[in-house]
Amino acid sequence: MSDHIKHTEVDGLEASWTLDDHEIGIVGVYDTSESLPIVSIDHGPYPDLAEARERWPKLARLWNAVRRDYWSEIASPSYRSRSPHVEG
């Protein structure tokens, strides 16, 4: 199941990410004050959260926020009802 692009913001940075079969794919990171790309991935496969942490460790606070939003998303009743892999 592929969902639309999700957005997580912290410290003036916004991560765009996808959720596909419980897997995060980091699409990009933008400076919200200037709308400038900090990290831009032109096409997939997109790095998962672990790879993003390795490649861009200075963005740890943003990756922590993405992880928090990820868990909120997959724990939501609406996500569980759409997912064939989670019994609810």
C-alpha positions in Angstrom: 0.0 0.0 0.0 1.5 3.3 -1.0 0.3 6.5 0.8 0.6 10.1 -0.3 3.6 12.2 0.8 3.7 12.9 4.5 5.4 16.0 6.0 7.2 16.3 9.4 8.6 19.7 10.5 11.1 20.5 13.3 13.6 23.3 13.8 12.7 25.1 10.6 13.3 21.9 8.5 10.6 19.8 6.8 11.0 16.2 5.8 8.9 14.8 3.0 8.4 11.1 3.3 6.3 8.2 2.0 4.9 5.2 3.8 4.8 2.0 1.7 3.9 -1.3 3.4 5.2 0.0 6.8 8.4 1.3 5.2 9.5 4.9 5.3 11.0 6.5 2.2 12.7 9.9 2.6 11.8 12.0 -0.4 13.5 15.3 0.7 14.3 17.8 3.3 13.5 21.5 2.9 14.4 24.7 4.8 10.9 26.1 5.6 12.0 29.7 6.0 13.5 29.9 2.4 11.8 26.9 0.7 15.2 25.6 -0.3 16.0 21.9 -0.6 18.5 20.6 1.9 18.3 17.0 0.8 16.6 16.1 -2.5 16.1 12.6 -3.9 15.1 12.9 -7.5 13.7 9.4 -7.8 13.4 6.1 -5.9 14.3 4.0 -4.3 14.1 6.5 -1.5 16.4 6.0 1.5 14.7 4.5 4.5 15.0 6.2 7.9 18.0 4.2 9.0 19.9 5.1 5.8 18.9 8.8 6.2 20.3 8.8 9.7 23.6 7.4 8.4 23.8 9.8 5.4 22.7 12.9 7.2 23.4 12.5 10.9 23.2 16.2 11.7 19.4 16.0 11.0 18.9 13.6 14.0 16.2 15.7 15.6 14.3 15.7 12.3 14.7 11.9 11.9 13.4 11.5 15.5 10.3 13.5 14.6 9.7 11.5 11.4 10.0 8.3 13.5 7.4 9.7 16.0 5.0 10.7 13.1 5.5 7.2 11.5 4.5 5.4 14.7 1.5 7.8 15.1 0.4 7.0 11.6 0.7 3.3 11.7 -1.0 3.1 15.1 -4.0 5.1 14.0 -7.2 3.1 13.5 -7.6 4.5 10.0 -4.2 3.2 8.9 -4.8 -0.2 10.5 -8.2 -0.5 8.7 -6.5 0.1 5.3 -3.5 -2.2 5.9 -3.8 -5.9 4.9 -0.8 -6.7 7.2 -2.1 -5.4 10.5 -5.0 -7.0 12.3 -7.0 -4.7 14.4 
